[in-house]
Amino acid sequence: MPLSSDQLVDRRRLQRRLTFWRAAAFVILAIVVLAAGWRLSGRGGASSLVPHIARVSIDGIITGDRDTIKLLHDVETSNAKAAIISIDSPGGTTAGAERLYEAIRRVAAKKPTVAVVRGLAASGGYIAAIGTDHIVAQGTSLVGSIGVLFQFPNVSKVLDTIGVKVETIKSSPLKASPNGLEPTSPEAHAAIAALVADSYDWFKTLVKERRNLDDAGLVAVSDGRVFTGRQGVGLHLVDGLGEEREAIQYLETSRGVAKNLPVVDWKRSAPFSGFGLFNAVAGGARMLGLTAFADVIEQAGRLTEGKSLDGLLTIWQAQLAD
């Protein structure tokens, strides 16, 4: 039976409404997923609005990446009443450690800060620790490694052995030096040594000023070695032994932070974007039970995490004997 004109108009109107509500439902679902992921990421939600102690974890290699610096800025301007910088790091690039130190000092200028050394705060990791007002470490934690490293492989002898010669044309003798494909000239070696010495002096000056050391005390701790937390207390590299509980006690008794405030994790967003899109979508998807979808998104996020270290390093490397 053919439809009347009125019925056709009604059917088209119903189809348009159905299309609208489908699109609206999709948009609402997307917003819910993003909001849920944002809440789970630790950087949004009601917990960041109420008074609390912010916990920022510094783990692994330090590069001074934008997400970490932005995170510390967010803590600085948040309603957090204090900040715990939880560290387990061997260090990283010298420039990255400097950026991280300056960001922590900006937080410390506005609210009490304390470093908790979980396992290791060496080289750049120790630079991060001295950016806070107080350092707590476990007795067997490792701290120190005050020094700067510039390291590069030189395969020129291998090339000579196999009969390969690399020809180089450059504008001046020190351009692109050192070059691992040719012997390092005395001039290039001296130029790199000057860079290392300058950064080393900067590192020692920070330690001396932040830890209130005299010249003799600085000499005792600045030969590049690491110390246990127990040794660090006697050398004034560490203020006290303990874990997060002792850090909170310091904040409450010495810095006037209210007792029993919740400790809230503040986390970096995914490295792909400042909005942490991968983490946000994956977290929201898991809340909605879309586990397989969340796994795919997290894998995509991990594929964007490649990093490399270049230039001067403030990093501790445990050497194994032959």
VENNORFEN-V867322 format. One record per residue. RES is the residue in one letter. PSI is psi as a letter, one per 40 degrees, with the letter a starting at -180 (none if undefined). D_CENTER is the distance of its C-alpha to the mean C-alpha in Angstrom with 2 decimals. Layout:
res->RES psi->PSI d_center->D_CENTER
res->RES psi->PSI d_center->D_CENTER
This chain:
res->M psi->h d_center->70.39
res->P psi->i d_center->69.01
res->L psi->i d_center->66.77
res->S psi->i d_center->68.04
res->S psi->d d_center->66.33
res->D psi->d d_center->65.10
res->Q psi->d d_center->63.58
res->L psi->d d_center->61.83
res->V psi->d d_center->60.39
res->D psi->d d_center->59.19
res->R psi->d d_center->57.60
res->R psi->d d_center->55.72
res->R psi->d d_center->54.58
res->L psi->d d_center->53.36
res->Q psi->d d_center->51.47
res->R psi->d d_center->49.73
res->R psi->d d_center->48.73
res->L psi->d d_center->47.45
res->T psi->d d_center->45.35
res->F psi->d d_center->43.96
res->W psi->d d_center->43.02
res->R psi->d d_center->41.42
res->A psi->d d_center->39.21
res->A psi->d d_center->38.46
res->A psi->d d_center->37.57
res->F psi->d d_center->35.18
res->V psi->d d_center->33.43
res->I psi->d d_center->33.29
res->L psi->d d_center->31.87
res->A psi->d d_center->29.12
res->I psi->d d_center->28.29
res->V psi->d d_center->28.33
res->V psi->d d_center->26.02
res->L psi->d d_center->23.44
res->A psi->d d_center->23.86
res->A psi->d d_center->23.63
res->G psi->d d_center->20.44
res->W psi->d d_center->18.94
res->R psi->d d_center->20.21
res->L psi->d d_center->18.83
res->S psi->e d_center->15.32
res->G psi->e d_center->15.20
res->R psi->e d_center->14.92
res->G psi->a d_center->18.68
res->G psi->i d_center->21.89
res->A psi->d d_center->24.06
res->S psi->d d_center->21.71
res->S psi->e d_center->19.68
res->L psi->d d_center->23.05
res->V psi->i d_center->24.59
res->P psi->h d_center->23.92
res->H psi->i d_center->21.26
res->I psi->h d_center->18.61
res->A psi->h d_center->15.07
res->R psi->h d_center->12.70
res->V psi->h d_center->8.91
res->S psi->h d_center->7.39
res->I psi->h d_center->4.95
res->D psi->i d_center->6.36
res->G psi->a d_center->7.69
res->I psi->h d_center->7.56
res->I psi->h d_center->5.69
res->T psi->e d_center->6.93
res->G psi->f d_center->6.39
res->D psi->i d_center->6.54
res->R psi->d d_center->8.79
res->D psi->d d_center->7.61
res->T psi->d d_center->4.84
res->I psi->d d_center->7.80
res->K psi->d d_center->10.24
res->L psi->d d_center->9.17
res->L psi->d d_center->9.70
res->H psi->d d_center->12.81
res->D psi->d d_center->14.00
res->V psi->d d_center->13.89
res->E psi->d d_center->15.67
res->T psi->e d_center->18.37
res->S psi->a d_center->18.73
res->N psi->e d_center->21.40
res->A psi->h d_center->19.23
res->K psi->e d_center->21.31
res->A psi->i d_center->18.68
res->A psi->h d_center->15.07
res->I psi->h d_center->13.94
res->I psi->h d_center->10.65
res->S psi->h d_center->10.71
res->I psi->h d_center->9.59
res->D psi->g d_center->10.44
res->S psi->h d_center->9.33
res->P psi->e d_center->11.91
res->G psi->a d_center->10.23
res->G psi->b d_center->10.06
res->T psi->i d_center->11.63
res->T psi->d d_center->13.45
res->A psi->d d_center->12.97
res->G psi->d d_center->9.18
res->A psi->d d_center->9.48
res->E psi->d d_center->12.14
res->R psi->d d_center->10.45
res->L psi->d d_center->7.83
res->Y psi->d d_center->11.05
res->E psi->d d_center->13.10
res->A psi->d d_center->11.13
res->I psi->d d_center->11.38
res->R psi->d d_center->14.97
res->R psi->d d_center->15.76
res->V psi->d d_center->14.95
res->A psi->d d_center->17.04
res->A psi->e d_center->19.80
res->K psi->d d_center->20.42
res->K psi->i d_center->19.86
res->P psi->i d_center->19.76
res->T psi->i d_center->16.54
res->V psi->i d_center->16.38
res->A psi->h d_center->14.08
res->V psi->h d_center->14.83
res->V psi->h d_center->14.51
res->R psi->d d_center->14.97
res->G psi->d d_center->15.76
res->L psi->h d_center->14.27
res->A psi->g d_center->12.91
res->A psi->i d_center->14.27
res->S psi->b d_center->14.29
res->G psi->d d_center->11.00
res->G psi->d d_center->9.97
res->Y psi->d d_center->13.24
res->I psi->d d_center->12.72
res->A psi->d d_center->10.00
res->A psi->d d_center->12.71
res->I psi->e d_center->15.49
res->G psi->e d_center->14.01
res->T psi->i d_center->15.21
res->D psi->e d_center->18.94
res->H psi->i d_center->19.40
res->I psi->h d_center->18.05
res->V psi->h d_center->19.16
res->A psi->i d_center->19.06
res->Q psi->i d_center->21.18
res->G psi->d d_center->24.12
res->T psi->e d_center->23.02
res->S psi->i d_center->19.34
res->L psi->h d_center->18.70
res->V psi->i d_center->17.71
res->G psi->b d_center->18.48
res->S psi->f d_center->18.81
res->I psi->h d_center->19.38
res->G psi->i d_center->20.01
res->V psi->i d_center->19.21
res->L psi->h d_center->19.96
res->F psi->h d_center->21.35
res->Q psi->h d_center->22.49
res->F psi->i d_center->24.38
res->P psi->i d_center->27.03
res->N psi->h d_center->30.63
res->V psi->f d_center->33.00
res->S psi->d d_center->35.94
res->K psi->d d_center->38.22
res->V psi->d d_center->37.62
res->L psi->d d_center->38.62
res->D psi->d d_center->41.70
res->T psi->d d_center->42.67
res->I psi->e d_center->42.67
res->G psi->f d_center->44.26
res->V psi->h d_center->41.56
res->K psi->h d_center->41.30
res->V psi->h d_center->38.67
res->E psi->h d_center->40.18
res->T psi->h d_center->38.07
res->I psi->h d_center->39.26
res->K psi->i d_center->37.14
res->S psi->d d_center->37.84
res->S psi->i d_center->37.36
res->P psi->d d_center->37.04
res->L psi->e d_center->33.38
res->K psi->h d_center->32.18
res->A psi->f d_center->29.69
res->S psi->i d_center->29.94
res->P psi->i d_center->29.15
res->N psi->h d_center->30.21
res->G psi->e d_center->30.05
res->L psi->e d_center->33.25
res->E psi->i d_center->35.41
res->P psi->i d_center->35.92
res->T psi->h d_center->33.83
res->S psi->i d_center->36.21
res->P psi->d d_center->36.48
res->E psi->d d_center->35.56
res->A psi->d d_center->32.31
res->H psi->d d_center->31.47
res->A psi->d d_center->32.23
res->A psi->d d_center->30.11
res->I psi->d d_center->26.97
res->A psi->d d_center->27.87
res->A psi->d d_center->28.05
res->L psi->d d_center->24.50
res->V psi->d d_center->23.28
res->A psi->d d_center->25.56
res->D psi->d d_center->24.41
res->S psi->d d_center->20.68
res->Y psi->d d_center->21.82
res->D psi->d d_center->23.96
res->W psi->d d_center->21.16
res->F psi->d d_center->19.06
res->K psi->d d_center->22.25
res->T psi->d d_center->23.14
res->L psi->d d_center->19.92
res->V psi->d d_center->20.59
res->K psi->d d_center->24.26
res->E psi->d d_center->23.88
res->R psi->d d_center->21.19
res->R psi->e d_center->22.89
res->N psi->f d_center->26.42
res->L psi->i d_center->27.55
res->D psi->i d_center->30.83
res->D psi->d d_center->31.39
res->A psi->d d_center->32.48
res->G psi->d d_center->29.55
res->L psi->d d_center->27.12
res->V psi->d d_center->29.10
res->A psi->d d_center->28.94
res->V psi->e d_center->25.14
res->S psi->f d_center->24.22
res->D psi->e d_center->25.78
res->G psi->e d_center->22.61
res->R psi->i d_center->23.23
res->V psi->i d_center->21.19
res->F psi->i d_center->22.82
res->T psi->i d_center->23.00
res->G psi->d d_center->22.19
res->R psi->d d_center->25.96
res->Q psi->d d_center->26.45
res->G psi->d d_center->23.63
res->V psi->d d_center->25.55
res->G psi->d d_center->28.64
res->L psi->e d_center->26.93
res->H psi->f d_center->25.25
res->L psi->d d_center->21.72
res->V psi->i d_center->21.30
res->D psi->d d_center->23.14
res->G psi->i d_center->24.00
res->L psi->i d_center->23.83
res->G psi->a d_center->22.75
res->E psi->a d_center->20.12
res->E psi->d d_center->19.01
res->R psi->d d_center->22.71
res->E psi->d d_center->23.30
res->A psi->d d_center->20.37
res->I psi->d d_center->21.94
res->Q psi->d d_center->25.31
res->Y psi->d d_center->24.25
res->L psi->d d_center->23.09
res->E psi->d d_center->26.41
res->T psi->d d_center->28.78
res->S psi->d d_center->27.49
res->R psi->e d_center->25.70
res->G psi->e d_center->27.95
res->V psi->h d_center->25.55
res->A psi->i d_center->27.78
res->K psi->i d_center->28.25
res->N psi->f d_center->27.31
res->L psi->i d_center->24.68
res->P psi->i d_center->22.64
res->V psi->h d_center->19.02
res->V psi->h d_center->17.06
res->D psi->h d_center->13.75
res->W psi->h d_center->11.64
res->K psi->i d_center->9.59
res->R psi->i d_center->7.80
res->S psi->i d_center->10.71
res->A psi->i d_center->11.69
res->P psi->e d_center->10.82
res->F psi->d d_center->14.59
res->S psi->i d_center->15.01
res->G psi->e d_center->13.95
res->F psi->e d_center->16.25
res->G psi->f d_center->14.61
res->L psi->d d_center->18.11
res->F psi->d d_center->17.81
res->N psi->d d_center->16.26
res->A psi->d d_center->18.72
res->V psi->d d_center->21.73
res->A psi->d d_center->21.12
res->G psi->d d_center->20.72
res->G psi->d d_center->23.82
res->A psi->d d_center->25.73
res->R psi->d d_center->25.32
res->M psi->d d_center->26.69
res->L psi->e d_center->29.63
res->G psi->e d_center->30.22
res->L psi->g d_center->29.34
res->T psi->d d_center->27.61
res->A psi->d d_center->28.51
res->F psi->d d_center->27.31
res->A psi->d d_center->23.93
res->D psi->d d_center->23.59
res->V psi->d d_center->24.38
res->I psi->d d_center->21.85
res->E psi->d d_center->18.98
res->Q psi->d d_center->20.19
res->A psi->d d_center->20.21
res->G psi->d d_center->16.58
res->R psi->d d_center->15.71
res->L psi->e d_center->17.88
res->T psi->e d_center->15.69
res->E psi->e d_center->12.56
res->G psi->h d_center->14.03
res->K psi->i d_center->12.19
res->S psi->i d_center->13.96
res->L psi->h d_center->13.75
res->D psi->i d_center->16.40
res->G psi->a d_center->17.98
res->L psi->i d_center->17.59
res->L psi->h d_center->15.28
res->T psi->g d_center->14.42
res->I psi->i d_center->14.06
res->W psi->h d_center->16.33
res->Q psi->h d_center->18.42
res->A psi->h d_center->21.05
res->Q psi->h d_center->24.29
res->L psi->h d_center->26.97
res->A psi->i d_center->30.57
res->D psi->none d_center->32.97
